[in-house]
Amino acid sequence: MNGRAGGAAAMVLLLALVLVLACLALVTSQHRARGLFVELGRLQVQARDLEADGNRLRIELGKAAQPAAVASAARSLGLRPTESRQTVFLPEVGTAEVAVAAGGAPR
């Protein structure tokens, strides 16, 4: 009987050790899961903030692209509209004429 009792005690000890290791693994995985959940929440807040910034920048870009805003910015830089007497229109030139004018062979 002593052999059976010793074997049973060893088995109980082994099972107790396995149980303790399983409990430690469970606690470790729960701690890691909580940390990841907190990080997920932080990243979701950051994503919401970045989305709001992107929307705000798209609105600002739309406002800045309006002709009145461009004209106002140009005036603040000291630029003024051109007058028709200052405008020079160049005749449209084909590619063959440009090549000949540049000293190349016509195509």
BATINU-600980 format. One record per residue: residue number from 0; chain; x, y, z of N, C-alpha, C, CB in turn. Coordinates in steps of 0.2 Angstrom, whole numbers, plus 5000, padded with zeros to 4 digits. Glycine has a CB too. Layout:
N
NODE;seq;mol;n.px;n.py;n.pz;ca.px;ca.py;ca.pz;c.px;c.py;c.pz;cb.px;cb.py;cb.pz
NODE;NUM;A;X;Y;Z;X;Y;Z;X;Y;Z;X;Y;Z
...
***
This chain:
107
NODE;seq;mol;n.px;n.py;n.pz;ca.px;ca.py;ca.pz;c.px;c.py;c.pz;cb.px;cb.py;cb.pz
NODE;0;A;5004;4994;5000;5000;5000;5000;5004;5006;5000;4995;5000;5006
NODE;1;A;5010;5006;5003;5015;5011;5003;5016;5014;4996;5021;5010;5007
NODE;2;A;5017;5009;4992;5019;5011;4985;5013;5015;4981;5021;5005;4981
NODE;3;A;5007;5013;4983;5002;5016;4980;5001;5023;4983;4995;5012;4981
NODE;4;A;5002;5024;4989;5001;5030;4993;5006;5035;4991;5001;5029;5001
NODE;5;A;5012;5033;4990;5018;5037;4987;5017;5039;4980;5024;5033;4988
NODE;6;A;5014;5035;4976;5012;5037;4969;5007;5041;4969;5011;5030;4965
NODE;7;A;5002;5040;4973;4996;5045;4973;4998;5052;4976;4990;5042;4978
NODE;8;A;5002;5052;4981;5005;5058;4983;5009;5062;4978;5009;5057;4990
NODE;9;A;5013;5058;4974;5017;5062;4969;5012;5064;4964;5022;5057;4966
NODE;10;A;5007;5061;4962;5002;5063;4957;4998;5069;4959;4997;5057;4955
NODE;11;A;4996;5069;4966;4993;5075;4969;4998;5081;4968;4991;5074;4976
NODE;12;A;5004;5080;4970;5009;5085;4970;5010;5088;4963;5016;5083;4973
NODE;13;A;5010;5083;4958;5011;5085;4951;5005;5089;4949;5012;5079;4947
NODE;14;A;4999;5087;4950;4993;5090;4948;4992;5097;4951;4987;5086;4950
NODE;15;A;4994;5098;4958;4994;5104;4961;4999;5109;4958;4996;5103;4969
NODE;16;A;5005;5107;4956;5010;5111;4952;5007;5113;4946;5016;5107;4951
NODE;17;A;5004;5109;4942;5001;5110;4935;4995;5116;4937;4998;5104;4932
NODE;18;A;4991;5115;4942;4986;5119;4943;4989;5126;4945;4982;5117;4949
NODE;19;A;4994;5127;4949;4997;5133;4951;5000;5136;4944;5003;5132;4956
NODE;20;A;5003;5133;4940;5006;5135;4934;5000;5138;4929;5010;5130;4930
NODE;21;A;4995;5134;4929;4989;5136;4925;4986;5143;4928;4984;5131;4925
NODE;22;A;4986;5143;4934;4983;5150;4937;4988;5156;4936;4982;5149;4945
NODE;23;A;4994;5155;4936;4999;5160;4935;4998;5162;4927;5006;5158;4936
NODE;24;A;4997;5157;4923;4996;5159;4916;4990;5163;4915;4996;5152;4912
NODE;25;A;4985;5161;4918;4978;5164;4918;4979;5172;4920;4973;5161;4922
NODE;26;A;4982;5173;4926;4983;5179;4929;4987;5184;4924;4986;5179;4936
NODE;27;A;4993;5181;4921;4997;5184;4916;4993;5186;4910;5003;5180;4915
NODE;28;A;4989;5182;4907;4985;5183;4901;4980;5188;4902;4982;5177;4898
NODE;29;A;4977;5188;4908;4972;5193;4910;4975;5200;4911;4968;5191;4916
NODE;30;A;4981;5200;4914;4984;5207;4915;4986;5210;4908;4990;5206;4919
NODE;31;A;4989;5205;4903;4991;5207;4897;4984;5210;4893;4994;5202;4893
NODE;32;A;4979;5206;4893;4973;5208;4890;4970;5215;4892;4967;5203;4891
NODE;33;A;4971;5216;4899;4968;5223;4901;4973;5228;4899;4969;5223;4909
NODE;34;A;4979;5227;4898;4984;5232;4896;4983;5233;4888;4991;5230;4897
NODE;35;A;4981;5228;4885;4980;5229;4878;4973;5233;4877;4979;5222;4874
NODE;36;A;4968;5231;4881;4962;5235;4881;4963;5242;4882;4957;5232;4886
NODE;37;A;4967;5244;4887;4968;5251;4889;4971;5254;4883;4972;5252;4895
NODE;38;A;4976;5251;4880;4980;5254;4874;4975;5255;4868;4986;5249;4872
NODE;39;A;4970;5250;4867;4965;5250;4862;4961;5257;4863;4961;5244;4861
NODE;40;A;4959;5258;4869;4955;5264;4870;4959;5270;4869;4952;5264;4877
NODE;41;A;4965;5270;4871;4969;5276;4870;4970;5277;4862;4976;5275;4873
NODE;42;A;4971;5272;4858;4972;5273;4851;4966;5275;4848;4975;5266;4848
NODE;43;A;4960;5273;4850;4954;5275;4847;4952;5282;4848;4948;5271;4850
NODE;44;A;4954;5285;4854;4954;5292;4856;4958;5296;4851;4955;5293;4863
NODE;45;A;4964;5293;4850;4969;5296;4846;4966;5296;4838;4976;5293;4846
NODE;46;A;4963;5291;4836;4961;5291;4829;4955;5296;4829;4958;5283;4828
NODE;47;A;4951;5296;4834;4945;5301;4833;4948;5308;4833;4941;5301;4839
NODE;48;A;4953;5310;4837;4956;5316;4837;4959;5318;4830;4962;5317;4842
NODE;49;A;4963;5313;4827;4966;5314;4820;4961;5315;4815;4970;5308;4819
NODE;50;A;4955;5311;4816;4950;5312;4811;4947;5319;4811;4944;5307;4812
NODE;51;A;4946;5321;4817;4943;5328;4818;4948;5333;4815;4942;5330;4826
NODE;52;A;4955;5332;4816;4960;5337;4814;4959;5337;4806;4967;5335;4816
NODE;53;A;4959;5331;4803;4958;5330;4796;4952;5334;4793;4958;5323;4794
NODE;54;A;4947;5333;4796;4941;5337;4794;4941;5344;4795;4934;5334;4798
NODE;55;A;4944;5346;4800;4946;5354;4801;4950;5356;4796;4949;5355;4808
NODE;56;A;4956;5352;4794;4960;5355;4789;4957;5355;4782;4966;5350;4789
NODE;57;A;4953;5350;4781;4949;5350;4774;4945;5356;4773;4945;5343;4773
NODE;58;A;4941;5358;4779;4937;5364;4779;4942;5370;4778;4933;5365;4785
NODE;59;A;4947;5371;4781;4952;5376;4780;4954;5377;4773;4958;5376;4785
NODE;60;A;4956;5371;4770;4959;5371;4764;4953;5373;4759;4961;5364;4762
NODE;61;A;4947;5371;4760;4941;5373;4756;4940;5381;4756;4935;5370;4757
NODE;62;A;4941;5384;4762;4940;5391;4763;4946;5394;4759;4940;5393;4770
NODE;63;A;4952;5392;4760;4958;5395;4758;4958;5395;4750;4964;5392;4760
NODE;64;A;4955;5390;4747;4955;5389;4740;4950;5394;4736;4954;5382;4738
NODE;65;A;4945;5397;4740;4940;5402;4737;4944;5408;4734;4935;5404;4743
NODE;66;A;4941;5410;4728;4944;5416;4725;4945;5422;4729;4941;5417;4719
NODE;67;A;4940;5423;4733;4941;5429;4738;4946;5429;4743;4934;5430;4741
NODE;68;A;4947;5423;4745;4953;5422;4750;4960;5422;4747;4952;5415;4753
NODE;69;A;4960;5420;4741;4966;5420;4737;4968;5427;4735;4966;5416;4730
NODE;70;A;4963;5431;4733;4964;5438;4731;4966;5442;4738;4957;5441;4728
NODE;71;A;4963;5441;4743;4964;5444;4750;4971;5443;4752;4959;5442;4755
NODE;72;A;4974;5436;4751;4980;5434;4753;4985;5438;4748;4981;5427;4753
NODE;73;A;4984;5438;4742;4988;5442;4737;4989;5449;4738;4985;5441;4730
NODE;74;A;4983;5452;4740;4983;5459;4742;4988;5460;4748;4976;5462;4743
NODE;75;A;4987;5456;4753;4991;5457;4759;4999;5456;4758;4989;5451;4765
NODE;76;A;5000;5452;4752;5007;5451;4751;5010;5457;4746;5008;5445;4747
NODE;77;A;5005;5462;4745;5007;5468;4740;5006;5466;4733;5014;5469;4742
NODE;78;A;5003;5461;4731;5002;5460;4724;4995;5463;4722;5001;5452;4723
NODE;79;A;4995;5465;4716;4989;5468;4713;4987;5465;4706;4990;5476;4712
NODE;80;A;4981;5466;4705;4979;5463;4698;4982;5466;4692;4971;5463;4697
NODE;81;A;4983;5462;4687;4986;5465;4681;4981;5469;4677;4989;5459;4677
NODE;82;A;4984;5473;4673;4979;5477;4669;4980;5474;4662;4981;5485;4669
NODE;83;A;4975;5476;4658;4975;5473;4651;4981;5475;4647;4969;5474;4647
NODE;84;A;4983;5481;4648;4989;5484;4644;4996;5480;4646;4990;5491;4645
NODE;85;A;4996;5477;4652;5002;5474;4654;5002;5466;4652;5002;5474;4662
NODE;86;A;4996;5464;4649;4996;5457;4647;4999;5456;4640;4989;5454;4648
NODE;87;A;5003;5451;4639;5006;5449;4633;5003;5442;4631;5014;5450;4633
NODE;88;A;5000;5442;4625;4998;5435;4623;5003;5433;4618;4991;5436;4620
NODE;89;A;5005;5427;4619;5010;5424;4614;5006;5419;4609;5015;5420;4618
NODE;90;A;5008;5419;4603;5005;5415;4598;5006;5408;4600;5007;5417;4591
NODE;91;A;5001;5403;4598;5002;5396;4599;5007;5394;4594;4996;5392;4599
NODE;92;A;5012;5390;4596;5017;5387;4591;5017;5380;4592;5024;5390;4593
NODE;93;A;5017;5377;4586;5017;5369;4585;5024;5366;4587;5015;5367;4578
NODE;94;A;5024;5360;4588;5031;5357;4590;5036;5357;4585;5029;5350;4592
NODE;95;A;5034;5357;4579;5039;5357;4573;5042;5364;4573;5036;5356;4566
NODE;96;A;5038;5369;4574;5041;5376;4574;5045;5377;4580;5035;5381;4574
NODE;97;A;5044;5374;4585;5048;5375;4591;5055;5372;4590;5045;5372;4598
NODE;98;A;5055;5366;4587;5061;5362;4586;5065;5366;4581;5059;5355;4583
NODE;99;A;5062;5369;4576;5066;5373;4571;5069;5379;4574;5062;5375;4565
NODE;100;A;5065;5382;4578;5067;5388;4582;5073;5387;4587;5061;5392;4585
NODE;101;A;5073;5381;4589;5078;5379;4594;5084;5376;4591;5075;5373;4599
NODE;102;A;5084;5376;4584;5090;5374;4580;5090;5366;4579;5096;5375;4584
NODE;103;A;5085;5363;4580;5084;5356;4579;5081;5355;4572;5080;5352;4584
NODE;104;A;5080;5348;4570;5077;5347;4564;5069;5346;4565;5080;5340;4561
NODE;105;A;5066;5348;4560;5058;5348;4560;5056;5340;4560;5055;5351;4555
NODE;106;A;5051;5339;4564;5048;5332;4564;5043;5331;4558;5045;5331;4570
***
